[in-house]
Amino acid sequence: MVRCLGKLSFIKAHFFTGEHYTYEWTSLAQPEGVNSGIMSDQNEETLKLSHLIEGLYMFKVSVSAPGAFGETYANVTVLPREYPYS
C-alpha cells in the first residue's frame, strides 16, 4: 500500500499480527539526480519517503521472523505536477 500525505509518502508491508518481524527496505532504482528523494525508517514496517521527484522508484523489503523469511518488491511512480491553466 502506498499512501501520500502532501510531500510525504509511505509504503507499508502488511503481515500477520501477533508475530515479531524484522524489516529491511532497500532502494533498487530511482530517477537520476542529486535530489531524487529521502528514505527514512528503513527498518520499520512502514517506509517513509519524502522529497521525491518525477519518475519511477523501485524498492525491496525483506521481512524475517523466527523460522521465516520473505521478500517482495514495490514500485512507486511520481507523476509530473499538473499546473492549472489560466
N, CA, C and O atoms as a printed pandas DataFrame, in Angstrom:
     atom_number atom_name residue_name chain_id  residue_number  x_coord  y_coord  z_coord
0              1         N          MET        A               1    0.837   -1.151    0.000
1              2        CA          MET        A               1    0.000    0.000    0.000
2              3         C          MET        A               1    0.894    1.231    0.000
3              4         O          MET        A               1    1.833    1.313    0.792
4              5         N          VAL        A               2    0.616    2.177   -0.869
5              6        CA          VAL        A               2    1.324    3.458   -0.895
6              7         C          VAL        A               2    0.319    4.540   -0.541
7              8         O          VAL        A               2   -0.779    4.589   -1.096
8              9         N          ARG        A               3    0.702    5.405    0.385
9             10        CA          ARG        A               3   -0.175    6.493    0.802
10            11         C          ARG        A               3    0.615    7.790    0.749
11            12         O          ARG        A               3    1.734    7.858    1.257
12            13         N          CYS        A               4    0.044    8.810    0.141
13            14        CA          CYS        A               4    0.702   10.112    0.028
14            15         C          CYS        A               4   -0.016   11.127    0.900
15            16         O          CYS        A               4   -1.239   11.252    0.857
16            17         N          LEU        A               5    0.756   11.841    1.682
17            18        CA          LEU        A               5    0.231   12.933    2.501
18            19         C          LEU        A               5    1.069   14.159    2.198
19            20         O          LEU        A               5    2.135   14.350    2.784
20            21         N          GLY        A               6    0.595   14.983    1.293
21            22        CA          GLY        A               6    1.356   16.168    0.907
22            23         C          GLY        A               6    2.660   15.765    0.259
23            24         O          GLY        A               6    2.658   15.105   -0.780
24            25         N          LYS        A               7    3.769   16.147    0.852
25            26        CA          LYS        A               7    5.088   15.851    0.292
26            27         C          LYS        A               7    5.698   14.594    0.888
27            28         O          LYS        A               7    6.850   14.276    0.591
28            29         N          LEU        A               8    4.956   13.867    1.725
29            30        CA          LEU        A               8    5.467   12.670    2.378
30            31         C          LEU        A               8    4.673   11.464    1.904
31            32         O          LEU        A               8    3.443   11.505    1.875
32            33         N          SER        A               9    5.362   10.391    1.533
33            34        CA          SER        A               9    4.707    9.166    1.079
34            35         C          SER        A               9    5.121    8.014    1.976
35            36         O          SER        A               9    6.196    8.034    2.575
36            37         N          PHE        A              10    4.252    7.004    2.063
37            38        CA          PHE        A              10    4.516    5.842    2.892
38            39         C          PHE        A              10    4.291    4.579    2.073
39            40         O          PHE        A              10    3.366    4.510    1.264
40            41         N          ILE        A              11    5.143    3.580    2.290
41            42        CA          ILE        A              11    4.902    2.245    1.753
42            43         C          ILE        A              11    4.848    1.317    2.952
43            44         O          ILE        A              11    5.755    1.325    3.783
44            45         N          LYS        A              12    3.787    0.511    3.052
45            46        CA          LYS        A              12    3.609   -0.343    4.216
46            47         C          LYS        A              12    3.638   -1.805    3.818
47            48         O          LYS        A              12    2.952   -2.222    2.884
48            49         N          ALA        A              13    4.440   -2.582    4.535
49            50        CA          ALA        A              13    4.452   -4.035    4.393
50            51         C          ALA        A              13    3.470   -4.582    5.419
51            52         O          ALA        A              13    3.601   -4.298    6.610
52            53         N          HIS        A              14    2.501   -5.350    4.982
53            54        CA          HIS        A              14    1.461   -5.832    5.891
54            55         C          HIS        A              14    1.559   -7.347    6.022
55            56         O          HIS        A              14    1.503   -8.075    5.031
56            57         N          PHE        A              15    1.707   -7.807    7.258
57            58        CA          PHE        A              15    1.806   -9.234    7.533
58            59         C          PHE        A              15    0.882   -9.578    8.683
59            60         O          PHE        A              15    0.163   -8.714    9.185
60            61         N          PHE        A              16    0.896  -10.818    9.098
61            62        CA          PHE        A              16    0.018  -11.280   10.162
62            63         C          PHE        A              16    0.363  -10.605   11.485
63            64         O          PHE        A              16    1.531  -10.364   11.788
64            65         N          THR        A              17   -0.659  -10.307   12.257
65            66        CA          THR        A              17   -0.430   -9.711   13.568
66            67         C          THR        A              17   -0.050  -10.798   14.559
67            68         O          THR        A              17   -0.276  -11.983   14.317
68            69         N          GLY        A              18    0.526  -10.384   15.667
69            70        CA          GLY        A              18    0.896  -11.338   16.708
70            71         C          GLY        A              18    2.302  -11.885   16.566
71            72         O          GLY        A              18    2.785  -12.553   17.480
72            73         N          GLU        A              19    2.968  -11.633   15.471
73            74        CA          GLU        A              19    4.344  -12.085   15.265
74            75         C          GLU        A              19    5.277  -10.885   15.330
75            76         O          GLU        A              19    4.863   -9.759   15.054
76            77         N          HIS        A              20    6.525  -11.117   15.690
77            78        CA          HIS        A              20    7.533  -10.058   15.669
78            79         C          HIS        A              20    8.349  -10.204   14.389
79            80         O          HIS        A              20    8.993  -11.229   14.165
80            81         N          TYR        A              21    8.316   -9.177   13.562
81            82        CA          TYR        A              21    9.012   -9.188   12.287
82            83         C          TYR        A              21   10.158   -8.186   12.283
83            84         O          TYR        A              21   10.102   -7.160   12.960
84            85         N          THR        A              22   11.191   -8.493   11.517
85            86        CA          THR        A              22   12.293   -7.574   11.270
86            87         C          THR        A              22   12.212   -7.159    9.809
87            88         O          THR        A              22   12.069   -8.009    8.930
88            89         N          TYR        A              23   12.302   -5.860    9.542
89            90        CA          TYR        A              23   12.133   -5.315    8.196
90            91         C          TYR        A              23   13.433   -4.680    7.716
91            92         O          TYR        A              23   14.170   -4.078    8.496
92            93         N          GLU        A              24   13.703   -4.825    6.422
93            94        CA          GLU        A              24   14.830   -4.135    5.802
94            95         C          GLU        A              24   14.402   -3.674    4.406
95            96         O          GLU        A              24   14.252   -4.481    3.489
96            97         N          TRP        A              25   14.208   -2.352    4.265
97            98        CA          TRP        A              25   13.826   -1.754    2.988
98            99         C          TRP        A              25   15.091   -1.328    2.247
99           100         O          TRP        A              25   16.003   -0.756    2.843
100          101         N          THR        A              26   15.141   -1.612    0.942
101          102        CA          THR        A              26   16.282   -1.248    0.100
102          103         C          THR        A              26   15.773   -0.553   -1.151
103          104         O          THR        A              26   14.788   -0.984   -1.750
104          105         N          SER        A              27   16.444    0.523   -1.543
105          106        CA          SER        A              27   16.126    1.200   -2.803
106          107         C          SER        A              27   16.878    0.488   -3.922
107          108         O          SER        A              27   18.098    0.339   -3.858
108          109         N          LEU        A              28   16.149    0.049   -4.948
109          110        CA          LEU        A              28   16.770   -0.646   -6.081
110          111         C          LEU        A              28   16.979    0.272   -7.277
111          112         O          LEU        A              28   17.935    0.099   -8.033
112          113         N          ALA        A              29   16.097    1.241   -7.453
113          114        CA          ALA        A              29   16.204    2.172   -8.586
114          115         C          ALA        A              29   15.461    3.445   -8.255
115          116         O          ALA        A              29   14.469    3.436   -7.527
116          117         N          GLN        A              30   15.954    4.538   -8.800
117          118        CA          GLN        A              30   15.318    5.841   -8.627
118          119         C          GLN        A              30   15.736    6.727   -9.782
119          120         O          GLN        A              30   16.716    6.438  -10.468
120          121         N          PRO        A              31   14.993    7.814  -10.001
121          122        CA          PRO        A              31   15.375    8.727  -11.083
122          123         C          PRO        A              31   16.771    9.301  -10.826
123          124         O          PRO        A              31   17.179    9.488   -9.680
124          125         N          GLU        A              32   17.475    9.569  -11.891
125          126        CA          GLU        A              32   18.799   10.159  -11.745
126          127         C          GLU        A              32   18.672   11.603  -11.299
127          128         O          GLU        A              32   17.755   12.315  -11.708
128          129         N          GLY        A              33   19.578   12.016  -10.475
129          130        CA          GLY        A              33   19.577   13.392   -9.987
130          131         C          GLY        A              33   20.074   13.458   -8.567
131          132         O          GLY        A              33   19.990   12.486   -7.817
132          133         N          VAL        A              34   20.583   14.594   -8.209
133          134        CA          VAL        A              34   21.141   14.776   -6.874
134          135         C          VAL        A              34   20.053   14.690   -5.811
135          136         O          VAL        A              34   20.269   14.085   -4.761
136          137         N          ASN        A              35   18.900   15.279   -6.061
137          138        CA          ASN        A              35   17.819   15.332   -5.080
138          139         C          ASN        A              35   16.654   14.451   -5.506
139          140         O          ASN        A              35   15.574   14.954   -5.816
140          141         N          SER        A              36   16.864   13.148   -5.522
141          142        CA          SER        A              36   15.813   12.259   -6.006
142          143         C          SER        A              36   15.057   11.565   -4.883
143          144         O          SER        A              36   14.442   10.525   -5.117
144          145         N          GLY        A              37   15.083   12.103   -3.686
145          146        CA          GLY        A              37   14.257   11.568   -2.614
146          147         C          GLY        A              37   15.036   11.166   -1.385
147          148         O          GLY        A              37   16.248   10.949   -1.427
148          149         N          ILE        A              38   14.303   11.070   -0.281
149          150        CA          ILE        A              38   14.877   10.682    1.004
150          151         C          ILE        A              38   14.048    9.536    1.570
151          152         O          ILE        A              38   12.820    9.610    1.620
152          153         N          MET        A              39   14.738    8.466    1.999
153          154        CA          MET        A              39   14.100    7.334    2.665
154          155         C          MET        A              39   14.374    7.431    4.157
155          156         O          MET        A              39   15.476    7.789    4.571
156          157         N          SER        A              40   13.361    7.110    4.965
157          158        CA          SER        A              40   13.580    7.006    6.404
158          159         C          SER        A              40   12.779    5.826    6.937
159          160         O          SER        A              40   11.840    5.356    6.296
160          161         N          ASP        A              41   13.159    5.361    8.104
161          162        CA          ASP        A              41   12.538    4.192    8.754
162          163         C          ASP        A              41   12.713    2.928    7.923
163          164         O          ASP        A              41   11.764    2.162    7.755
164          165         N          GLN        A              42   13.929    2.698    7.394
165          166        CA          GLN        A              42   14.199    1.525    6.561
166          167         C          GLN        A              42   14.099    0.202    7.324
167          168         O          GLN        A              42   14.048   -0.858    6.700
168          169         N          ASN        A              43   14.069    0.242    8.651
169          170        CA          ASN        A              43   13.953   -0.985    9.438
170          171         C          ASN        A              43   12.621   -1.062   10.177
171          172         O          ASN        A              43   12.507   -1.714   11.215
172          173         N          GLU        A              44   11.623   -0.390    9.627
173          174        CA          GLU        A              44   10.276   -0.398   10.206
174          175         C          GLU        A              44    9.299   -1.014    9.205
175          176         O          GLU        A              44    9.632   -1.206    8.036
176          177         N          GLU        A              45    8.092   -1.320    9.679
177          178        CA          GLU        A              45    7.051   -1.877    8.804
178          179         C          GLU        A              45    6.669   -0.895    7.706
179          180         O          GLU        A              45    6.358   -1.308    6.589
180          181         N          THR        A              46    6.688    0.403    8.010
181          182        CA          THR        A              46    6.299    1.426    7.054
182          183         C          THR        A              46    7.506    2.259    6.659
183          184         O          THR        A              46    8.120    2.907    7.506
184          185         N          LEU        A              47    7.849    2.246    5.381
185          186        CA          LEU        A              47    8.933    3.064    4.843
186          187         C          LEU        A              47    8.393    4.450    4.557
187          188         O          LEU        A              47    7.327    4.586    3.956
188          189         N          LYS        A              48    9.111    5.486    4.979
189          190        CA          LYS        A              48    8.698    6.860    4.728
190          191         C          LYS        A              48    9.569    7.448    3.631
191          192         O          LYS        A              48   10.794    7.331    3.662
192          193         N          LEU        A              49    8.918    8.084    2.656
193          194        CA          LEU        A              49    9.600    8.700    1.519
194          195         C          LEU        A              49    9.245   10.178    1.478
195          196         O          LEU        A              49    8.098   10.560    1.711
196          197         N          SER        A              50   10.238   11.000    1.180
197          198        CA          SER        A              50    9.965   12.430    1.056
198          199         C          SER        A              50   10.871   13.021   -0.009
199          200         O          SER        A              50   11.864   12.412   -0.406
200          201         N          HIS        A              51   10.519   14.206   -0.463
201          202        CA          HIS        A              51   11.291   14.954   -1.458
202          203         C          HIS        A              51   11.502   14.144   -2.755
203          204         O          HIS        A              51   12.575   14.177   -3.356
204          205         N          LEU        A              52   10.463   13.429   -3.159
205          206        CA          LEU        A              52   10.547   12.640   -4.390
206          207         C          LEU        A              52   10.415   13.553   -5.601
207          208         O          LEU        A              52    9.688   14.546   -5.573
208          209         N          ILE        A              53   11.127   13.201   -6.660
209          210        CA          ILE        A              53   10.993   13.916   -7.920
210          211         C          ILE        A              53   10.276   13.007   -8.907
211          212         O          ILE        A              53   10.104   11.816   -8.646
212          213         N          GLU        A              54    9.870   13.548  -10.009
213          214        CA          GLU        A              54    9.152   12.798  -11.035
214          215         C          GLU        A              54    9.968   11.600  -11.505
215          216         O          GLU        A              54   11.166   11.716  -11.766
216          217         N          GLY        A              55    9.305   10.445  -11.610
217          218        CA          GLY        A              55    9.969    9.258  -12.124
218          219         C          GLY        A              55    9.561    7.992  -11.395
219          220         O          GLY        A              55    8.638    8.002  -10.579
220          221         N          LEU        A              56   10.255    6.899  -11.694
221          222        CA          LEU        A              56    9.970    5.577  -11.142
222          223         C          LEU        A              56   10.969    5.234  -10.045
223          224         O          LEU        A              56   12.179    5.386  -10.212
224          225         N          TYR        A              57   10.438    4.771   -8.926
225          226        CA          TYR        A              57   11.247    4.303   -7.799
226          227         C          TYR        A              57   10.922    2.830   -7.581
227          228         O          TYR        A              57    9.760    2.431   -7.666
228          229         N          MET        A              58   11.941    2.022   -7.301
229          230        CA          MET        A              58   11.745    0.595   -7.045
230          231         C          MET        A              58   12.374    0.253   -5.698
231          232         O          MET        A              58   13.501    0.652   -5.405
232          233         N          PHE        A              59   11.621   -0.498   -4.879
233          234        CA          PHE        A              59   12.078   -0.861   -3.543
234          235         C          PHE        A              59   11.916   -2.354   -3.318
235          236         O          PHE        A              59   11.055   -3.001   -3.915
236          237         N          LYS        A              60   12.760   -2.887   -2.445
237          238        CA          LYS        A              60   12.629   -4.270   -1.995
238          239         C          LYS        A              60   12.508   -4.233   -0.483
239          240         O          LYS        A              60   13.231   -3.492    0.184
240          241         N          VAL        A              61   11.593   -5.035    0.064
241          242        CA          VAL        A              61   11.508   -5.190    1.512
242          243         C          VAL        A              61   11.741   -6.665    1.836
243          244         O          VAL        A              61   11.087   -7.556    1.294
244          245         N          SER        A              62   12.696   -6.888    2.738
245          246        CA          SER        A              62   12.966   -8.234    3.253
246          247         C          SER        A              62   12.401   -8.287    4.665
247          248         O          SER        A              62   12.626   -7.390    5.478
248          249         N          VAL        A              63   11.665   -9.354    4.938
249          250        CA          VAL        A              63   10.993   -9.497    6.226
250          251         C          VAL        A              63   11.367  -10.846    6.808
251          252         O          VAL        A              63   11.303  -11.873    6.132
252          253         N          SER        A              64   11.759  -10.826    8.079
253          254        CA          SER        A              64   12.097  -12.088    8.727
254          255         C          SER        A              64   11.456  -12.160   10.101
255          256         O          SER        A              64   11.173  -11.143   10.733
256          257         N          ALA        A              65   11.239  -13.373   10.539
257          258        CA          ALA        A              65   10.718  -13.690   11.859
258          259         C          ALA        A              65   11.382  -14.998   12.260
259          260         O          ALA        A              65   11.992  -15.652   11.415
260          261         N          PRO        A              66   11.286  -15.393   13.505
261          262        CA          PRO        A              66   11.888  -16.672   13.890
262          263         C          PRO        A              66   11.389  -17.807   12.990
263          264         O          PRO        A              66   10.198  -18.116   12.972
264          265         N          GLY        A              67   12.303  -18.416   12.252
265          266        CA          GLY        A              67   11.969  -19.537   11.381
266          267         C          GLY        A              67   11.309  -19.161   10.074
267          268         O          GLY        A              67   10.786  -20.032    9.379
268          269         N          ALA        A              68   11.317  -17.884    9.718
269          270        CA          ALA        A              68   10.641  -17.474    8.484
270          271         C          ALA        A              68   11.402  -16.315    7.826
271          272         O          ALA        A              68   12.061  -15.521    8.497
272          273         N          PHE        A              69   11.290  -16.243    6.488
273          274        CA          PHE        A              69   11.896  -15.152    5.728
274          275         C          PHE        A              69   11.101  -14.956    4.446
275          276         O          PHE        A              69   10.621  -15.917    3.845
276          277         N          GLY        A              70   10.971  -13.721    4.042
277          278        CA          GLY        A              70   10.305  -13.432    2.774
278          279         C          GLY        A              70   10.739  -12.069    2.273
279          280         O          GLY        A              70   11.257  -11.245    3.026
280          281         N          GLU        A              71   10.519  -11.850    0.998
281          282        CA          GLU        A              71   10.804  -10.535    0.431
282          283         C          GLU        A              71    9.845  -10.271   -0.715
283          284         O          GLU        A              71    9.327  -11.191   -1.348
284          285         N          THR        A              72    9.626   -8.998   -0.960
285          286        CA          THR        A              72    8.771   -8.586   -2.058
286          287         C          THR        A              72    9.240   -7.225   -2.538
287          288         O          THR        A              72   10.145   -6.621   -1.963
288          289         N          TYR        A              73    8.612   -6.762   -3.591
289          290        CA          TYR        A              73    9.041   -5.531   -4.249
290          291         C          TYR        A              73    7.872   -4.555   -4.349
291          292         O          TYR        A              73    6.709   -4.957   -4.402
292          293         N          ALA        A              74    8.202   -3.276   -4.374
293          294        CA          ALA        A              74    7.191   -2.233   -4.522
294          295         C          ALA        A              74    7.719   -1.188   -5.488
295          296         O          ALA        A              74    8.883   -0.793   -5.414
296          297         N          ASN        A              75    6.866   -0.744   -6.387
297          298        CA          ASN        A              75    7.200    0.338   -7.317
298          299         C          ASN        A              75    6.358    1.558   -6.965
299          300         O          ASN        A              75    5.179    1.442   -6.630
300          301         N          VAL        A              76    6.980    2.722   -7.047
301          302        CA          VAL        A              76    6.282    3.988   -6.834
302          303         C          VAL        A              76    6.569    4.863   -8.038
303          304         O          VAL        A              76    7.729    5.094   -8.379
304          305         N          THR        A              77    5.521    5.351   -8.686
305          306        CA          THR        A              77    5.677    6.269   -9.810
306          307         C          THR        A              77    5.197    7.643   -9.377
307          308         O          THR        A              77    4.051    7.813   -8.959
308          309         N          VAL        A              78    6.087    8.622   -9.482
309          310        CA          VAL        A              78    5.735   10.006   -9.180
310          311         C          VAL        A              78    5.450   10.685  -10.508
311          312         O          VAL        A              78    6.325   10.799  -11.366
312          313         N          LEU        A              79    4.214   11.132  -10.662
313          314        CA          LEU        A              79    3.782   11.772  -11.900
314          315         C          LEU        A              79    4.165   13.245  -11.899
315          316         O          LEU        A              79    4.385   13.827  -10.837
316          317         N          PRO        A              80    4.248   13.855  -13.086
317          318        CA          PRO        A              80    4.561   15.285  -13.125
318          319         C          PRO        A              80    3.452   16.089  -12.461
319          320         O          PRO        A              80    2.276   15.726  -12.510
320          321         N          ARG        A              81    3.854   17.171  -11.851
321          322        CA          ARG        A              81    2.895   18.062  -11.206
322          323         C          ARG        A              81    2.053   18.715  -12.291
323          324         O          ARG        A              81    2.581   19.198  -13.292
324          325         N          GLU        A              82    0.753   18.726  -12.088
325          326        CA          GLU        A              82   -0.152   19.350  -13.052
326          327         C          GLU        A              82   -0.392   20.795  -12.629
327          328         O          GLU        A              82   -0.767   21.065  -11.488
328          329         N          TYR        A              83   -0.180   21.692  -13.533
329          330        CA          TYR        A              83   -0.413   23.109  -13.259
330          331         C          TYR        A              83   -1.754   23.509  -13.885
331          332         O          TYR        A              83   -2.030   23.172  -15.036
332          333         N          PRO        A              84   -2.582   24.225  -13.126
333          334        CA          PRO        A              84   -3.858   24.678  -13.717
334          335         C          PRO        A              84   -3.596   25.728  -14.798
335          336         O          PRO        A              84   -2.715   26.577  -14.665
336          337         N          TYR        A              85   -4.367   25.648  -15.845
337          338        CA          TYR        A              85   -4.247   26.592  -16.933
338          339         C          TYR        A              85   -5.109   27.809  -16.662
339          340         O          TYR        A              85   -6.218   27.683  -16.142
340          341         N          SER        A              86   -4.609   28.990  -17.010
341          342        CA          SER        A              86   -5.363   30.236  -16.777
342          343         C          SER        A              86   -6.328   30.474  -17.887
343          344         O          SER        A              86   -7.052   31.469  -17.873
